[in-house]
Amino acid sequence: MTKLGFALSAALVLGSAAAYAFTGDRDFDGLVSGIAQSYDLHATKIPMMSMVSLCARVATHGGVKGLRVVEFDNIKISPGLPDLTALVHTSLGSEWEPFVQERDRRGESQSVIFVRPAGEAMRMVIADYDHGELDVIRIELSGDALARWMKNPQAEAHPGSGRAPGSQP
């Protein structure tokens, strides 16, 4: 294979992987749009995220895929948890279910996680607000990877050891 042929093949594979990583993200894109409109903000997309997503997919043998992260900085008003939860749920749609809702007592940090089955996988959208910054994350976990983690979270978090760093053998 010539250098040109190899370069074209590599470009095609990387382009296809990037396109595949972002297909079916209307829910996530709608949520990002909804937040931007509701709080009159501009989303900051993380550079090279499609490459990070591809690396995560390879490193986890397909256990993690479709990773997307968007940041909203300098939010002037602390969104209330019920408002943030409602906004996320409305933007994502009825097929998404609330999974975790957490808020500190002062209202300075809040997190909501919504989940939706996607065939053999589980999609998650996480909205995390902390001191004027809102991060929105989308990730898809394979059913096998999720089952392994549920069975033994320490081993999956720290492969090869079966225990957390600093813990005694």
C-alpha positions in Angstrom: 0.0 0.0 0.0 1.4 3.4 -0.9 1.8 6.2 1.6 -1.1 8.1 -0.1 -3.3 5.0 0.1 -2.5 4.5 3.7 -3.2 8.2 4.6 -6.5 8.1 2.8 -7.5 4.8 4.6 -6.5 6.3 7.9 -8.4 9.5 7.3 -11.5 7.5 6.2 -11.3 5.3 9.4 -10.8 8.3 11.7 -13.6 10.3 10.0 -16.0 7.3 10.2 -15.2 6.8 13.9 -15.8 10.5 14.6 -19.1 10.5 12.7 -20.2 7.3 14.5 -19.3 8.8 17.9 -21.7 11.6 17.3 -24.6 10.0 15.6 -27.8 9.9 17.5 -26.8 12.8 19.7 -29.9 14.9 19.1 -30.8 14.5 22.8 -27.5 15.8 23.9 -27.4 18.6 21.4 -30.9 19.6 22.4 -29.9 19.7 26.0 -26.9 21.9 25.3 -29.1 24.2 23.2 -31.7 24.3 25.9 -29.2 25.3 28.6 -27.6 27.9 26.3 -31.0 29.5 25.7 -32.3 29.2 29.2 -29.3 30.8 30.8 -28.2 33.0 27.8 -24.8 31.3 27.6 -22.5 30.0 25.0 -21.2 26.4 25.3 -17.5 25.7 25.2 -16.8 22.5 23.4 -13.7 20.6 24.5 -11.1 20.4 21.7 -10.2 17.0 20.3 -13.0 15.3 22.2 -13.8 12.9 19.4 -10.2 11.7 19.6 -10.5 11.3 23.4 -13.7 9.4 22.9 -12.0 7.1 20.3 -9.1 6.5 22.7 -11.5 5.7 25.5 -13.3 3.2 23.3 -10.1 1.5 22.4 -8.6 1.5 25.9 -11.8 0.0 27.4 -12.3 -2.5 24.5 -15.6 -0.9 23.6 -16.8 -0.5 27.2 -17.0 3.3 27.0 -18.0 5.1 23.8 -19.6 8.3 22.6 -18.0 10.5 25.2 -18.9 14.2 24.8 -18.2 17.1 27.2 -19.5 20.7 27.0 -18.7 23.4 29.5 -20.7 26.5 30.4 -18.6 29.1 32.3 -19.5 32.1 34.4 -23.2 31.3 35.1 -24.4 34.4 36.9 -27.4 32.7 38.6 -27.1 29.4 40.5 -29.7 27.2 38.8 -31.9 25.6 41.4 -31.8 21.8 41.3 -35.5 21.4 40.5 -35.0 23.9 37.6 -31.9 22.1 36.4 -33.5 18.7 36.7 -36.6 19.8 34.8 -34.5 21.5 32.1 -32.4 18.4 31.6 -35.4 16.1 31.6 -37.5 18.3 29.3 -34.5 18.7 26.8 -33.6 15.0 26.8 -37.2 13.6 26.5 -39.4 11.1 28.2 -37.2 8.1 27.4 -34.5 9.4 29.8 -34.9 8.6 33.5 -33.5 10.5 36.5 -30.8 8.4 38.2 -29.0 10.7 40.6 -29.9 14.1 42.0 -27.4 15.7 44.4 -27.1 19.2 45.9 -25.1 20.7 48.6 -26.8 22.7 51.3 -25.7 26.1 50.1 -26.8 25.4 46.5 -23.2 26.1 45.2 -22.9 22.6 43.6 -25.4 20.3 42.1 -25.3 17.2 40.0 -28.0 15.3 38.0 -27.6 12.1 36.1 -30.1 10.8 33.6 -29.9 7.3 32.0 -31.5 5.6 29.0 -31.0 2.1 27.7 -29.5 1.9 24.2 -29.7 -1.7 23.0 -27.0 -3.6 24.9 -25.6 -0.4 26.4 -26.6 2.4 28.9 -26.4 6.0 27.9 -25.8 8.6 30.6 -26.0 12.3 30.6 -24.5 14.1 33.6 -25.0 17.8 34.4 -22.7 19.0 37.1 -22.9 22.6 38.4 -20.1 23.9 40.7 -19.5 27.6 41.6 -20.6 29.2 38.4 -19.5 26.4 36.0 -21.8 23.8 34.5 -20.3 20.7 32.8 -22.6 18.5 30.6 -21.2 15.0 29.8 -22.6 12.3 27.6 -21.3 8.8 27.8 -22.3 5.3 26.7 -21.3 2.2 28.7 -21.6 -1.3 27.3 -23.8 -3.7 29.2 -20.8 -6.0 29.8 -18.6 -3.2 31.2 -21.4 -1.9 33.4 -22.1 -5.5 34.7 -18.4 -6.0 35.5 -18.2 -2.7 37.3 -21.4 -3.4 39.3 -20.0 -6.8 40.3 -16.6 -5.5 41.4 -16.2 -1.6 41.3 -12.8 -1.6 42.9 -11.3 -4.1 40.4 -12.8 -2.2 37.4 -11.6 1.2 38.8 -8.0 -0.1 39.3 -7.4 -3.0 36.8 -4.9 -5.6 37.8 -5.1 -4.9 41.6 -8.7 -5.6 42.6 -8.4 -2.8 45.1 -8.2 0.9 45.5 -4.7 2.7 45.5 -3.3 2.9 49.0 -5.4 0.0 50.4 -3.7 -2.9 52.1 -3.4 -6.2 50.2 
